[in-house]
């Protein structure tokens, strides 16, 4: 296939990357073929679910309208359900072919480009589409998300016809936006973090990017083709239009998810509930102890101070900053979580209780010690150690059961536009964190949420370079991934942050002393980012 400018670039083609260059979020990693997804209900020999065949999801829209964010978010949800999904960013293929710098022709993004630029675009486009078909035909792929502008109706019809010849249905998703505030936020916080602008002055990068956008506006055709399947999302989900989309259950699930999605940035914080006044078995639902109330106050004060300091850092750097987003608080209905949130509620923050966020049910093992579980249920212990995610003890829930129970919460999580603090049991935090960070199901039971840390998940800051350990270094756009930070809660007594048990993975584990990425210890101040590079050579402690 003579589709790249030279054969040596084939090895760096996005289809050949078995690990993405995203340091924290695993959404671009390629899972093992035998791996089960967190909320996957069943498996088939083909790896395709819901009897829905194969689908191409193709984005449509001008730059800075949220296409990449939508692509990544949708891939996250579908992979959570167990659908073999991959995102093909056309921009990755361009960078793999011509690099990020001066090698790119100056008229590459313009409609009236020179013949050489048109030929280059055609080669890059052909390579991307070949990789999409390879994924669907030879890697048991079910949904391929084609992230590109696709500005012209004739081109969209040709694309749908081309894939239909291979037995693949096409669903277009248009991101339309006329809200200048949303566009400006996307440009400033996302687009100038692109590898295309590595080393640029931010203001120069913005001007250049807006020049690209202006060149496409006169030639862009919004979706009105009645013969195609499409969803049009207007102003970050304020209004949604659906046309056809009548080719199966999976397409309907996709549309339902998009009805809950928005593209505005948001930070999500995870915190443990405080310690109880008595031994907190599953059925007792004990209240907080005095130490638990002290923890609740220190946790809340730490979070509010961190948010204020982050905004002040932006003011010091840029001279001004938008006001802080409102903070919403979610808890389960159990006393420890609601009482942990009471301090914030008294300060005027909105607190919502969600019954689905109750901790994992340990069944008959709820009041048993680890040694007693080993003696009484040796066969169950062996099964649990072999597959701690899917195994359930007698009359108990598995992590998989918990993930299925939490799906309505996940959809509500996508709808939430405020910054969000989730206060819950460690088992619930593991599953929700696993969704946002695209964790493998097998890793979720081993995630640690020590009580002396708040875990923050969100898009990387626009001035964070996150260089990847390649030669030359790679820079990943902010819309490609989530990033995790840990916020230390100071002056907590050591007794409320106990070690994890050493000899068994019990159904409702105790607190650990390490952060969600296995092998990472609590950092010293200031707040430090979690990276996969930190964990590459470390052993995961037994739970």
N, C-alpha and C positions, 0 to 999 in steps of 0.2 A: 504494500500500500504506500504509494508515494504521496503521503499527505502531510508530512512534516518537512521543514526546510532542510534538515539533515538527519540521518539515521540515528546519530548519537542521542538525539532528544527523545527517542522512543522510551528510553529507560526512565525519563522524568515525566512522561505523560501522566496525567492524573489517574488514568485507569490502572497504571502499573504501581501506584503507591499503595503498598499494603499497610502502611501506617501514615496517617496524615501528619502535617506539620503543626497541628494544633496541640499546644502543650498540655492543656488541662481538659477541655471538653472532648469527649470521645465520639462526637457525632459524625466526624469524618473518618474514623477508624473503620476498618472492614472486619466485622466479627467473624469468628470461626464458623464454618458451615454447620457444625454440630451444636452450636450454642443456642440455647432457648432465650427468647426475649423476656423481659420482666413480666409483662402482662399477656404473654402468648397463651392462648387457651388450648391449642392443639397443634400438631405438626403433621406434615404430609411428606411423602417421598420427594415430591418436586420442590418442597420448600415454599409453595405458594398457598396462601390462605384465602378463606372466604369464597372460594370457587369463583373468583372474579377475573381470571385471566391476567393479562399484563396491561399495564397502563403507563403512558407517558404523561407526566404533568409538565406543561410548558408555561413558563412565566411570560407575561407581557407587561410592558410599561416603560416609561422614560426612566433614566437613571435617577437614583436617590428617592425612589418611591416605595422602597421596602421589599423589593422582589427577593433579594437574597435572604433577608430575615424571614420572610414567609416560607421560602424553600427549606431553610434549615429547621425552622419550627415544625413544619409539616413532616419532614423526615424524622425528626425526634419522636413525634407522636406515632407515626406508622411503625417505626422500629420498636417502639415500646409495645405495640400490639403484636409484634412478631412478623410484620410484613417486611420482606427483604427489599430494602429501599436504599437508593444511593442518589446523592446530588451531584450533578455534572455542571460545574460553573464554567461557562464559556470563557470568562476572564482568566481562569486558571490555564486553559489551553493556549490562550494568547500569550500569557507570560512564559509558559513552558516553551513556546515556539520562538518568540522574539525577545524575551527578557523584559525587564522592567524599565530600562533606562532609555538612552538616546537611540537604540536600535529600532524603536517603534516609528514607522513613518508618520510624519506630522499630520497627514490627512487621513489617517487610518479610520477615525471615528466619524468622518464626514460622508454624507450620502454621495456627493459628487467627487469621490476619491479618484485618484489616478488608477489606471489599469493594473499596475503592480500591487497597489494596496487592495484593490478588489480581489485580485487573484490570491493574495495572502489571506484575506478574510475567508475566501471560499475554501482554501485548504484547511484552515483551522476549524471551520464549521464542519467540514466533512469528517475530520478526525474525531471531533466530539460526538457526532452522530454515529459513527462506526463503533465507538466505545459504548454508547448507549445500547446499541443492538447486540454487541458482544455480551454485555452484562445481562440482558434479558434472555438471550438465546443460549448462553454457555455457562452462566454463573447463577442460574436459578433465580434471577432477579424478577421481581413482580412489579415494582414501581420505580421508574427512573424519573428524576426531577431535573428538567433541563432549564437551567437558570440563565436566561438571556433576555435581550430587549424585545425581539420579535415584533418590529414596529409596523409591518405592512400586512394588510389583510390577505393579499395574494400569497405572500410568503407563509402565512399561517395555514392557509388552505393546502398549500403544497406540502408543508410539514406533516399535517394530519393525513394526507393521502399517501405520503411516502411510508409512514409507519403502519397505516392500515394494510398496506400490501404485505407486511410481515405479521399480520394478525394482532396488531397492538393498537388499542384505543388511545385517543389523545384528549386530555382535558386541559384547557387553557385557564390560567389564573392571571387576571389583569390587576395590577396595583395602580389605581388612579388616585391622583392627589392634586388638589388645587389650594390646599392650606399651606401658605408660605412658611408658617412656623414649623410645621412637620418637615417640610423639605429642607429648611435651613438646619434643623436639628440633625437630620440624616446626613447632610453634607459635612457638618462640623464634627459630629461625633463618630461617624462611620467612614465616610468615603475618603477623607483625607488621611485615614489610617491605612489605606490601601498600599500594597507594595509599589504601585505606580508612583507614589509620592514620597517614597523613602528619602529622607534628607531634605525635603522641600520646606521652605517657610510656609506655615499654615495658611496665611493670607494668599500667597501665590498659588498654593495648591487649590484653594477654594475657587479662585478666579479661573484657573485652568479647567477645573472640573465643570464649573458652570458654563464655560465655553463649549465643552463637549455636549452638555445638555441642550444648550441653545441651538446647536447645529442639528439636533435631531427633532426638535419640536415642530418645525414646519412640515416635516415629512411623516410624522407619527399619525397612525390611524387607530383610534380607539376601537374596541371590539364591538361589532354590531352584526356579526355573521350569524344569521339564524340557523345555518346548517351545521355549526360547530358546537361542541360542548364547552361551555366556559362559565367561570365565576368572576364577577367584577367586584373588587373590594374598593370602596371609595373612602378616601380620607381616613386611612388606618382603621377600617372596619365600622365607621359611622353608618354606612349604608352598604348593603350587599345585594347584587343582582345575580340570578342564576338562570342559565339558558340550557335546556335539555338535561345533560348529566344523568341519563337514564339507562346506563349500561351496567348496573350491578350494585350489590350491597356495599362494596368497598368504596365506590365513588360517592355513595351517599354518606358514608362515614367521613370521607374527606370533606365534603361540603359542610356537614355538621360541625366538624372541627373548625373550619374556616369561619363559621358564624360566631365562634368564641374567641377568635384571634384578633389581636391588634399589634401594631408594629412600634408602639411607643416604648422607650426604654424604661426599665424598672429594676430595682434591686430587691432581692429576696434574702431575708435573714433567717437562719435556723438557730433555735436555742432550746436547750433542755428545760423541763419543768424543775422547780425547786424540790428539795428533799422533803419527805413526808414526816409527820409527827409520830408515826408508828410504822412498823414493818409494812411496806406497801405491797400486799398481795393483789392479784388481779381483781378479786371480788370485794376487797375491803373499801377501796376508793377513799383512802385516807386524806386528811387535810395537810396543809404545809406545817412543818415545824417552825420554831423560831428562826432556826438557821435557814429554812426555806424562804421565809419572808425577807430575811436579810439578803439572800441570793437574788430574789426577785427585784429588789430595789437596786442592787449593784449592777445587775444585768441591764436593767432599763436605763440607768444613768450612763453606763458605758456605751450603749447603743446610741442614745441621744447625743452624747458628747462626740462620738465618732462621726455621726452624720453632720454635725455642726462644723467639726474640724475639716471634713472633706470639702464642704462648701467654701470654707474660708480659704483653703488651699487654692481653689479655683479663682477666688477673688484676688488673692495675692499674685497669682500668675497672670490672669487676664484683665484684672481691673474691675470686673463685675462678674456676677453669676446669677442664674435664674433662682427663684426661691426654691427651697426644699420641697420635694413632692410630699403630699400627705402620707402618713404612715398608718396602714391598717394592721390589725393584729388578729391572727386566727389561732384558736385553741381547740382542743377536743372538749367534750362535755365532762370530763373527769375533774375532780376538785383540784388536784395539784396543778393542772394546767390553767384552769380558770383563775385560781388564786395567784398564780405567778403573774398573770396578766393584769391583776387588779390595780397595781400601782400605776400602770400606764393608763388604764381606764379612768382612774381618779384624776389623771392629768389631762383628760379630754380626748384621748385617742379612742378610735372606734374599735371595739373588740367583738369578734364573731365566734360563736361556738359551733363546731362541726362534729356531729356524732360519728361520721365516717373516720375521723382522725383519732379514734380511740386506739390504744396500743394493741399489739398482736396478742391474741388470746392464747395462753400457754396450756390450756386444757388441764388434764390431770396432773401435770407437772408444776402447776402454779405455786404450790407451797413446799415443793420438794427441794432438797439440797442437790448439788451436782452429784455427789457420791451416791445418794439414794436413787437418782435417776439412772445412773450406771448399773446399779445392782438390780433394780426392778425391771428396767426396760433395756437390757443389753442389745437386743436386736434393733430396737428403735434408735438407740444411740448410734449404732453402726450405720444405719440408713441415713441418719441425720448428718453424720460426718461425711458421708459420701456425697450428699446433695442437700446442704443446709438451706437452700432457697426453696426447693419444692417440697421437702419432707415436712410432714406435720405429725406431731405426737398425738396420742389418743385424745380425742375430743378437743383438739387444738386447731389453731390456724397456722398455715405456712406463710412465708413471706409472699409467695405467689398469691395466696388468698387475700392477703392484705393489699397487694398491688391492684388486684381486680376491684376490691372494695373502695380503693382510693381514686378510681378513674373519674368519678364526678368532681372530686376535689381538684384533680389535675386540669379538667376543663375550666373550672372556676379560676384556677391559678392563671390560665391563659387569658381569661377575661379581665383580671385585676389590673388596673392602670396605676394604682398607688404603689409606693414601696410597701413591702409586706414583711411582717415578722411572724414566723410560725413557731409557736411554742407547743411542743408535743413530746411524747415518749420517744426514746432513741429509735425504736423499731419503725415508727412512722417517719421520723426524719430521714432514716436510711432510704426508705422507698421514694419519698418525694425528692430528695437530693439525687437519687439514682436516676430519676426521670430527667431532671434539669441538666445533669452532667452526662447523660447517655451511658450510664454504667452498665457493664455486663451483669446479668442476673446473678451469676455465681459470686460476684464481688460484693453485692449489696449487704449480705449478712455480716461482712467483715468491716464495714465502714464504722468509724468511731466518732462520736460526738461528745467530747468531754464537757463537763458542766462549766469549766472555767474558760470556755471559748464560745463566741458567737461566730457562726459561719455565714459569710456573705457570698451570694452568687449573683452575677450580673454580667453585662457586657464590659469588656475591658475599657479603661479610660482612653480617650483619644490620643493622649501623648505617651501611652505605654507602647514601647516598640516590640515587646515580646519576640526578640530574635530567636530563630530556630537554629539548632546546632547542625547546620549544613554548610557547605562551601560552594557558593557564597551564602551568607545567612539569608533566611527567608523571613518575610514579614507577613502576618496573616491579618486580613481585614477584620475589623471588630464585629461585623455582622455574621462572621463565620462561626463564632463560638461563644460560650459562656466562660467566665473566669471566676475562680474561687479565692477568697481572702478569709483569713481568720482574725478575729478581733479578741484580744486577751481581756478577760474580766479580772481586774486586779483584786488582791486582798481577800481571796476566798480561802477558807480553811481547807487543808489538804484532805481531811476526812470525807468531804463531800465529792472528791474526785478520785474514787478508788480505782485500783488496777482492775483490768478485765480478768475473769477467771482463766486459769491456765490449762485446765484439763478437759474441758468440754464446751461445745457450742450450744449453750442452753437456749430454749426458745425465746426467752425475754432477757437478753444479756444485761449485765450491769454496766455502769459507765466505764469508759476507757480513759487513757491518758494521752491518746494520740488523736490527730485530726482526721477528717474523712478520708484523705488519701492514705492508704496503709503505709506504715513505716515512718510517718512524719511526726516528730515531736512538737510540742508547743513551742512556738518561737519566742524570742525576746522582742520587746518593743523596738522599733515601731512595727505596725502591721506589715505582714510579709505575705507575698503571693505564693500559692501552692503550684508547683509545676511537676509534670511527670519526670522531668530530668532529675528532680530531687529524689524520686523514689526508685529510679531505675535499678540501682544496685543494692537496695535494702531488702531485708527479709520481712515478710508479713508476720507479725506476732500471732501466735495461736490465741484464739478467743476463748 
